[in-house]
Amino acid sequence: MTVPQPALSQRVLRVWQRYRLLSGPCRQSWPGSSAASAATPSLVDQAFRRIHSQALQQAQHAPATAAPSTAPAGSHLASSSHQQTLDYTTLAAVAHELRQNYCPSKVGAAQVEALTTCNHAQPATTAVRAVLGIYQQTYGTPRVHYSYLASPWGGAGRKPQVEQALQVDDETVVLKLRMLNSTAWLQLSWHSVTGHIASLEGPPERSGAAAEAYSFGAQLQAALRGLVLSGVVLPAAWERVLRLDFATRPSDPPLQQLHCEVMGRYSNLVLTDGAGAVAAAGYQVGGKMSSLRHVQAGKQYQLPPPAPGIDPDSCRGQQEWQQTIMLAAAQQQQQRQAASGHRQGSVLDGSVRAFRGVSPSLVRELCCTAQIDPSIPAAELSEGQWGALYAQWQRWLAQLRSGDFSATLCPRSGAYSVLGSYDRQEGSVLGMLGGYYSRLQAHGQFQQMKHRLEKAVSVAVQRLEKKVHSLQKQGGQSDKHLHTKKLADLLMSNLHRCSPGMTSLEAEDWDSPGTTLTIPLDPLLPPVECAEALYRQARKQRRAVDQVAPLIEEARAQLDYLAEVELLLGQLEEGEGAAATAAGDMTVLREVQAELVSGGYMKAPPEAALAAKVASKAKRAQRRGATGGSIGSMPGYREYASPSGLRVLIGRNSRQNDELTMRVANKGDVWMHARGVPGAHVLLRVPDGREVGDADIRFAADLAAWFSKARSDGKVEVTSCSPADISKPKGAKPGQVLVKRERVVVGRPHASAAAGQGDD
């Protein structure tokens, strides 16, 4: 977009001031001001006035250009058949964009013409070129940092200073870079699957004190804060390693270097000093872990071992290149046949196996552009197909050499390309990668955390079941003491039948005429003492029952609670419901985790203290802002609309069930829950003065049956009542309530709206 007229004169003024300050010993100010030196040539004064007036006229007539689209990819990412990993081509595009947009560079007057063709507004370009030209006429050939001239308008040559380095999770670091007029967020991830380098539109979700939970993040903060990103280097050709240099000033040698190794399960982030000694690393690699390379503090940093294969640009022609791929495909086929496979080696297999720096996603992209199926056996390609693929191969190499990258997305599959192969144009490579991998990371974190919670619940259930069995064994049957007392009574009534040395006595059962009971006797004790021993045993059994019964009842209550948590976790899916977002989904899981940790069912994760601090602040804010009968700021409820338009809210975990029933529900609403089985709390919101129809009741009952453990049944009994008839017993677990009066309705799970939408 064009810059408004009032800002233009200030722009030319800033160009002049920076240029004079940084490039010349003279202390001259803006021509025409009172502080101007008498030695200032009139040429400078006249030229600047002329440039200023011309720039204002250009600003009035210059057409506004639309900003490039930075919208994230659509929801088609999940349907992509291949999840992309960061390959060498993408890393080269990242390095090129970082150099162009983040790293300042020294230039001379002869290079100004090339640099000023960047995507700046025309008045700004005119001002920069004019300032350099005037200075050259007045003081000779300049040699300055172009970044200080171009930075007010963005584009090439900025001076990013590290303001903060924070580690947001086990394998992700975010650098906050302070630009001249803005802030940039550079994300570095060494995750084994989603490792990447990208930019974020804003601060990460867990910013602020997040670095407190990770020592590596604290080391990065201490080492990099205040330094300038002075260089971006790919230290090894065709290898997925990128080095970021940090110095006090752009022209100084680097004081710290950050090595980003994006290499699958061997990915790492290594901080070294200017001499190359390792200061810190995301993963410390010792002699027991690797015999090829050690990454430990104090040792000299070494690049990872090179990948097998030859350089993609080493073939001297199409024939040699074609034979190389066919040979590699044949070798791949032999290995598969040895491993009981029968598929022939494809173009994809041969290309990835033969050449370094070539990824499966790159080969698929080149084959797609050449209109070739990458799964076709290499031996079956025609000469025309080989020629088309070789032409795309050469185009790719030319783009790598020239840095002619273009960030594009496929709107159907969600796949990305830095070679401009797809339809949807993106504003930047870093921004595109940020959107792509942020969604992948959110999905992976959701599934990983859900699996961890499900495992914790399963272990807790097994532990409680063993506890109940042990308690029952200790306390015995609840009526066992009555049987023992009955034997003692029978013995006392049959003392006349006892003889010395007897080991047992058969006596008639009073409660069952015609049957007898065997009473054990101690041959060394008189019968009366045997009866007293039985009385003592009965009293002991009674005390055990009295002591164990509450423990068994408590354990069974916990089992009921965990059964509901397990059910809700199993029915929780990412991105469900209209109000659900990635952040909301993770919030639901974190609430479940907080419940399980507070209940002692699982150990607190390393970041639990920070998460508890954030949750406590959010809860206090919610209490301050919430009003009676309102949803407040609680995110993530499932929500449906009944046939008459009434809202139906459904809790997604035990804490939400509590909030929904005890805080959100009003007296006139209708509360529902599957009867006698674990399930979600369902609330049918009824405005004051409105009647609820039978269709609305059936609609909500079907949903209550669907979101319960009885989902597979054809018909389910559902408890329906007013929220006024619900109370929460003292000490009850989240989601456990007591219903005073109920009405039972029948719900049909597979007739619910959730079943029709496929919601879990």
Secondary structure by P-SEA (a helix, b strand, c coil): ccccccaaaaaaaaaaaaaaaccccccccccccccccccccaaaaaaaaaaaaaaaaaaacbbbbbcccccccccccccccccccccaaaaaaaaaaaaaccbbbbbccccccccccccccaaaaaaaaaaaaaaaacccccccccccccccccccbbbbcccbbbbccccbbbbbcccccbbbbbbbbcccccccccccccccccccccccccaaaaaaaaccccccccccccccccccbbbbbbcccccccccbbbbbbccccccbbbbbcccccccccccccccccccccccccccccccccccccccccccccaaaaaaaaaaaaaaaaaaaaaacccccccaaaaaaaccccccaaaaaaaaaaaccccccccccccaaaaaaaaaaaaaaaaaaaacbbbbbbcccccccccccccccccccaaaaaaaaaaaaaaaaaaaaaaaaaaaaaaaaaaaaaaaaaaaaaaacccaaaaaaaaaaaaaaaccccccccccbbbbbbcccccbbbbbbbcccccaaaaaaaaaaaaaaaaaaaaaaaaaaaaaaaaaaaaaaaaaaaaaccccccccccaaaaaaaaaaaaaaaaaacccccccaaaaaaaaaaaaaaaaaaccccccccccccccccccccbbbbbbbccaaaaaaaccccccccbbbbccccbbbbbbbbcccccccccaaaaaaaaaaaaaacccccccbbbbbbbccccccccccccccbbbbcbbbbbbbbcccccccccccc
